[in-house]
Amino acid sequence: MSPEQRQTGASGSTEMLPVRSGDPSLSLRAKKLAGSVNCLNCGTELKGPFCYFCGQPDRNFLRFFPVLLRDLLEDLLDLDSRFMRTMKPLLFKPGRLTRDYMEGRRFRYAPPMRLYIFSSIVFFLLAALISSDAISVDAKQDANTVVQPADVRKELDAEGIITAAREQDNDKFGISLDDIQLNEKPWNRETNPVAIPWLPGWLNDRINDEIGNSPQKAEQINANPNLLIDKVFDILPVTMFILLPMVALIFKFWYLFAKRYYIEHLIFALHNHAFLFVSLTLILLAEIARSLFTANGHPEYANAMSWAMIVIGAWVPLYLLISLRVAYKQSWLMTIGKFGLIGFSYITLLAIVTGGVAIASFVLL
């Protein structure tokens, strides 16, 4: 407790006094601020900055907004020494984070969920900017020449992240209602509509509405391909987050006799996905740097960036393989076999989800 919040009387007792600010209307009782004698939540006498009974920190949110916003960002991202200590094992020591976490050495590292959220936000934000051509590189001395990092979209396509990319001007995306066949006849809202018996009527109506509107939506996409790309990036981050429990179930299935709890597989999936997002972010940044160096006449640095992307791309599958070995402690032969099975299961699941995202993005236009 600060001296400003206390006044010692003649009897030696300590009395809580109001804390005054420049504006008297903003004054608050000291017992409502940080530095209180008792926990503001449960009333337990405090012995430090946290209540040992309920765990609530000795902080109050009735503060100036900039200070409160800073604290909220620190709580969300935890960009402190723990976060920096986490990055080295995350990138260069496969499976180490998960193994330490399971063995109780957790406080030195950033929590898995926070690590996943931060890495995914950075990746999807950067990928969305690049895919919408919001990032461009001007060639020197030529304002009419613009180099767009189109190769980044190819990198993302290789990872199965972006499923709808911009086509060339002479290869337009078009849909004709006559090409939509149903029961070996052209679709027609009145005479040959979609009518799936086990679906409710309103859902069948929605499907027919979407089919009828598909030519107009195709024209909108041709006029502005960013409409579909933006919608993909609106849906994809949430979809990937929802996908995590299913990925953990894949690990649970293939390690059914490993005597591990589901939460252990989930933490492993969080760590590995965080590594994937960080790696993909580095690839995107390297591609942007390569475009910059190429546009400004530095081919040697551009080649270095190309080699960096190759090295990162080669390290990703090797990292995932080694992480399985370190986290689950099985033989290399067993680990390689399960790595193939898990990889096939994951790619299949990702293809289904990616296709669903593409369809949902088109429907929600």
N, C-alpha and C positions, 0 to 999 in steps of 0.2 A: 504494500500500500504506500502511496506517495505521501510525503509530508503535507502536501496541500490538502489532502483528504482527511487529515487527523488534527486534533487539537487536544493537548494533554492538560487537564485541569489540575487544581491544587491537590486533589485526592489521588492523583496519579492515574486516574481512569482515562481511557481513550474514547472520545466521542466522535461519531461520524457527522461531518458537517456538509452542507450543500456545496457542490462545486459550481462556481460562478464562471460564466463565459462573458464575452463582450455584450451579448444580448441577454438580458435577464430572462426573457421568455424561453431561452434554450437551456436554462439551468436545470440540473437533475440532482436528485439526492445521490450522495456518494454511494449509498448501499445498492443503487441500481447500476453502478458502473463497475468496470474492472477494478480489482483490488478490494472487493468485498470480503468481510470476515467469513461469511457463510456462503455456501453454494446457492446461487439464485434459483436453481432448479429443485433441489431436494432439501436445502437447509442445512446440510452437513457442514461442520466446521472445516474450513480449508487449511491444508498444510502445504499447498503449493499452487501452481497455475492451473491444475486440473483437480476436479473432485474425485477422491479415491473411491467414493461410493457409487456415483452414477456416471462418472467419466466426463461430465460437461466441463469445457474449458472456462476459465474465469475471464470471460470476455463478454461485452455487451454490444449488440448491433445498433444501438441508438447513438450513432456517430455520424460525422460528416460523410457524405456519400463517396467522395474519392478515396477516403481511408477504408471505408467498408468495401468498395469495389476491389481495391488492391488485396484485401484480406480474402475476399471470395475467390479471386483468381489464384491466389496462392494455395487456397484449400483445394481448388479444382485441379490445378496443374502440378502443384507441389514442385515448383521449379527451384529446388534448393539443392543442397549437397547430396541428398539421397538420390535425386533424379540424375545428377551427373555421375554418381557412383554406379547407377543402374545401366547407363549406356554402354560402358566398356564390356561387361559380361553379356549384355544383350546382343551386341554386334560380333564379338570375337570369342565368346566362350559358350558354345551351344549347350543348352540344357542346364547350365550352371545356375541360372536364376531359379528355375523350377526346383532343382534339387536342394538349393539352399532354403527356399521357401518351405519345402516339405520337412526339412530337418530343423526348422525353427529359427533360422537366421533371416528374419524378415524385416526387422526395423531398419537395417542399413540400406534397403532398396525401396524404390517407389512401388506402391501397390499395383498388382497386375491390371486391375480394371482401369485405374487412372492412367497407367502406361499405355494401354490399348486405346483409350479415348483420345488422349493427346496425339498419339502417332497417327490414328485414323483421321482426325480432324485436319492435321497438317497435310496428309497425303491427298485426301479428297478435295480440300480447298485448292491445292496446287494443281491437281489433275483437272479440276473443273475450269480453272483459269486458262490452262493450256488448251484444253479441248474446245473451249469457246473462242479461241484465238485472242483472248484478252492480253496475252503476253506475246509481243512481237519484237523483233530486233531489226533496227534500221541499219542498212549498210552505210558505210562512211561516205559522206559527201554526196549521197544520192538519195534524196528524200522520196523518190518514186519507187525505190527498190526496198521491199520488205521481205525479210526471211522469217517464215513461220516455222515453229518447231513441230512440223507434221510427223516427224519420226517418233515423237513421244507417243502419239496415239497408236503407232504400230507396236511400241513396247508394251503399252497397256493392253492392246488386243492379244498379244502373245501371252499375257498373264490371265486372260479371260475376264478383265475388269470392264472394259468398254466393249459393248456389243453393237453399238450403232455409231458408225463413223461417217463423216462427210464424204460423199461420192464426188467424182469429177463432174464438171458441168455437162459433159456430153453423155453422162450415164445417170439419168434422172430416176428417182424412185417414184413409181406410179402404180396405182391399183385401179383395176376396172371391175365393176360389179359382174360383168359377163364372164370374167375369169374365175369367179368364186363359184365352185361347183358344190352342190348338195344333193345327195341321192342321184348322182349322175345327171343332174339338171342345174342350170344356172340358178343362183340364189335369187329369190324374190320375196319381198316382205309380205306380200298378200297371198301368193299362190305357192311358194316354196320356202317358207321361213325355217329358221332353226327352231326345233321344238324337242328339246331333250327331256324325256319323260320324268327322270328323277330330279330335275331341277325345278324350283318354284317358278311360277309364271312371270314374276317381275324380273327374274334373272334372265330368262329366255328373251324377254322384251329388251333388256339391256344389251344382250348379245346382238340381237337383230339391229338395234339402234347403232351400235358400234360398226357393224358391217355396212350399214347404209351410209354412215358418215366417213368411212375409210377413204374414199376418193378425195374428199375435201381435205382431210387431214394429210394425205399424201402431197397434195398441192401446197399446203402450208409448210410441210417439211422441205419440199423443194425450194420454196421461196426463202425459208430461213431454217437451215439445218440445226441451228443452235437450239431451236425449240425442243427437239427430241433429246439432244445431248444434255440440256439443262434439266429436263425432266428425269433423265436417267440418274443424274447426280443428286437430284432431290430424293430419290427412292433408295439408291444403292447403299449409302452409309447405314441407314436404318436396317436394310435387308441384311447386310453383312453382320451387324450386331445381333440380329435375331438368329442368324445362321450359326453363331458360336455354340449354343447348347447342342445343336445337331452335330457339329464337328466333335464336340466332347463325347457324344454318344458313339461316334465312329471309333474313337480311341477306346472307349469303354468296351465296345464289342470285340475289337481285335486284341485287347488285353483283358479279356474276360476272366482269365485265371491268374491274373497278376496280383489279386487281392488288394486292389486299390479302390479308394472311394471315387465317386463321380466327380467331386469337387477337385480332386487332383488332376484328372484329365482336363477339366475346364480351365484350371490355372495354366496347365501346359499349353492349351490351345490359345489362351490369351497372350502368353509370352511369345509364342511362335508367330501369331498374327501381328503382334506389335513389331517383331523383327521384320516381317514381310513389308509392313507399311513403311518402316524406316528405310528399308532397302529400296523400295520402289520410289520413295521420295528422293533418295540420293541419285537414283537413275534419272529421274525427271530433272533434278538440278544439274546433273552432268550433261544432259541433252541441251538444256538451256545454255549452259556455258559453252558447249561445243558450237551451237548456233552463233553465239556471240563471237567466239574466236574465228569462226569461218567467215562471218560477215565483215570482220575487221582485219582480215588478212593475216591470221596467225595459225597456219595449218598445223604447226608442230604441237601447239596447245590443244587444238581441236582433236588431233590424233590421240593425245594423252587422255582426253575426256572419253573418247571412244573406247580406249583400252580400259579405262576405269569402269565403264558400263559393262564391258565383257567380264571383268574380274568379279564385279558384284553379281552379275547374272550367274556366273559359275559357282560362286560361294553360296548362293541361296539354297540349291538342292543339297549341297554338301553339308551345310549348316543343319538343315532339317534332319538329315540322316544321322549326323553325330548327336544331335539333341535327343533323338529317340534312344540311342545307345546310352547316353549319360543319364537321362531322366528315368528310364525303365530298367537299366542295368541287366539287359539280356545279352546273349552272345551276338557276335557280329552277323553270323549266318541267320539267326532268328530275326535280328533287327532289320537286315536287308530285305528279307522276305516280307515282313510286316510293313516296311516302308513302301514297298511296291503295292501291297494290298490297300493300305491306307491312302496312298496317293491316288490310286484308281478310284476308290470310293469318294474321295474328296473332289476330284475333278468331275466325276459324274454329278455329284450334288451341286457343285458350283455351276456346271453347265445348265442344269435344270433351273437353278435360281436365277442365273443370268438371263436365260430365255424368258423366265417369268417377269423379270425386271423390264426387259425390252417390250414385252407385250403390255405390261401395266403402264409403262411410260407412254406408249402409243394410245392406250385407252384413255389416259388421264389428260391428254392434250386438249 
